[in-house]
Amino acid sequence: MKKLLLKLRIWHDTKGQDLIEYALMAGFVAVAAGAIMPNVSSSISTVFSKINSVMSQAATQG
């Protein structure tokens, strides 16, 4: 019974869902902008590289 309750709690937990959706949307917009405006693609690449390094550091610390 305890396992069933835990599964139900996980099933209804949607706290991080919005953040993931916004991140995916921002990624798609960045890819589209890079495809339309090639001059911007290097700036977008730099931003995502910085985000990647920060996320990697956070993963190793936490």
N, C-alpha and C positions, 0 to 999 in steps of 0.2 A: 504494500500500500504506500509505503514511504517513497519508493522509487517512482510510482505512478504520479504522486504529487509533485515530485521534483521534475519529472518530464513535462507535466502540465505547466509548471512555472516557467521552464525554459521555453516552451512553445509560445507562451504569451508575452515573453520578455522582448520588447521591441525598442529598447532605449537607444541602441546604436544604429538602428536602421536608417533614420533620417540622415545622420552624418555620412553614412556610406553612400546613400543615394545622391547627396549633394556632391560628394567627392567624385563619384562616377560622372555626374553631369558636368562638373568642372573639367574633368579629363576629356570628355567628348567635345566640349566647346574648345578646349585648347588644341586638340587634334584637328578640328575643323578650321580653326583660325590659322594653324600652321600650314594646312593644305591650301588655304585661300591666299594667305600672305606669307610667302616664303621668307621674307625678311624678319618676321616675328618668330619664326621657328627656333632660332638660336636662343632667343630670350626665354621662350617657353621651356626649352630644354634645360637652361640654367636654373630656372625656378624649380622644375621637377627634380633636378639633381640635388638642390639644396634641401627640398622636402624629404627626399629619400635619405640623405645623410642624417637629418634630424630624427627621422623615424627609426633609423637603424640604431642611433645612439640611445634613443628612448627604449628600444626593445632590449638592448643589452643591460641597461640600468634597472629596468623594471622587471 
